[in-house]
Amino acid sequence: MAQIPVDDRSFVTNELPSRTLRDCRKGDCVQVLGLTGTGAYRHRLMEMGFVPGAIVRVDRRAPLADPIIFYLKNYKVSLRSNEAAMVRVCTASDGRH
């Protein structure tokens, strides 16, 4: 898998709002603002398409809220709740495009 060059300074996580993908409800359409955390898993989320500006829709949640299925860039991806908490988002229609 090709590596994506990343400048970690481009994700200023201290200034992002506290809403994450884990907080979203079924049917919500949100825009990715950035990712928290560091290391390989953060890069893996970015490779899956969770990059700033990406539009994500919550497709469904498991009965115990884990995992959560998201629709992103014409495919579905499943994340555990703790993984979804790493993705900071805002409502897609609030003008932050």
C-alpha positions as CSV (number, residue, x, y, z in Angstrom):
1,M,0.0,0.0,0.0
2,A,1.4,3.4,-1.0
3,Q,2.2,5.7,1.9
4,I,0.6,9.1,2.0
5,P,3.0,11.9,3.0
6,V,1.5,13.7,6.0
7,D,2.5,16.9,7.8
8,D,1.3,16.3,11.3
9,R,1.1,20.0,11.9
10,S,-1.8,20.2,9.5
11,F,-4.1,18.7,12.1
12,V,-4.4,21.1,15.0
13,T,-6.5,19.0,17.3
14,N,-6.6,21.3,20.3
15,E,-8.7,23.8,18.3
16,L,-11.2,21.4,16.9
17,P,-14.7,21.1,18.3
18,S,-15.5,18.2,20.5
19,R,-17.9,16.4,18.1
20,T,-16.6,13.1,16.7
21,L,-18.0,10.4,14.4
22,R,-18.8,8.4,17.5
23,D,-21.3,11.2,18.6
24,C,-23.2,11.1,15.3
25,R,-26.6,9.4,14.9
26,K,-27.8,7.2,12.0
27,G,-28.4,9.3,8.9
28,D,-26.2,12.2,10.0
29,C,-24.1,13.7,7.2
30,V,-20.9,15.3,8.4
31,Q,-17.7,16.7,7.1
32,V,-14.3,15.6,8.5
33,L,-12.3,18.4,10.2
34,G,-9.3,16.4,11.3
35,L,-8.0,13.4,13.3
36,T,-6.8,13.1,16.8
37,G,-4.0,10.8,18.0
38,T,-0.8,9.9,16.3
39,G,0.9,7.0,14.7
40,A,0.1,4.2,12.3
41,Y,-3.7,4.0,13.0
42,R,-4.2,7.7,12.3
43,H,-2.4,7.2,9.0
44,R,-4.6,4.2,8.3
45,L,-7.8,6.2,8.9
46,M,-6.5,8.8,6.4
47,E,-5.7,6.1,3.8
48,M,-9.3,4.8,4.2
49,G,-10.5,8.3,3.2
50,F,-11.1,10.1,6.6
51,V,-9.3,13.2,5.5
52,P,-10.2,16.9,6.1
53,G,-13.1,17.9,3.9
54,A,-14.4,14.4,3.3
55,I,-18.2,14.0,3.6
56,V,-19.3,11.0,5.7
57,R,-22.8,9.6,6.3
58,V,-23.6,7.4,9.3
59,D,-25.2,4.3,7.7
60,R,-26.0,2.2,10.7
61,R,-25.0,1.3,14.2
62,A,-24.8,-2.0,15.9
63,P,-27.3,-2.6,18.8
64,L,-24.6,-2.0,21.3
65,A,-23.2,1.0,19.3
66,D,-20.1,-1.0,18.2
67,P,-19.2,-1.1,15.4
68,I,-20.6,1.8,13.4
69,I,-20.9,1.6,9.6
70,F,-20.2,4.8,7.6
71,Y,-20.7,5.6,3.9
72,L,-17.6,7.4,2.6
73,K,-16.4,8.1,-1.0
74,N,-18.8,5.6,-2.6
75,Y,-18.0,2.7,-0.2
76,K,-19.0,1.6,3.3
77,V,-16.5,1.3,6.1
78,S,-17.0,-0.1,9.6
79,L,-15.2,1.4,12.6
80,R,-15.2,0.6,16.3
81,S,-16.5,3.2,18.6
82,N,-13.1,4.1,19.9
83,E,-11.8,4.5,16.4
84,A,-14.7,6.7,15.4
85,A,-13.9,8.9,18.4
86,M,-10.6,9.8,16.7
87,V,-12.3,11.6,13.8
88,R,-13.4,15.2,14.5
89,V,-16.4,16.4,12.4
90,C,-18.9,19.2,11.9
91,T,-22.3,19.1,10.2
92,A,-21.8,19.0,6.4
93,S,-24.4,21.8,5.9
94,D,-23.1,24.3,8.4
95,G,-20.9,26.1,5.8
96,R,-17.5,24.8,6.8
97,H,-16.7,23.4,3.3
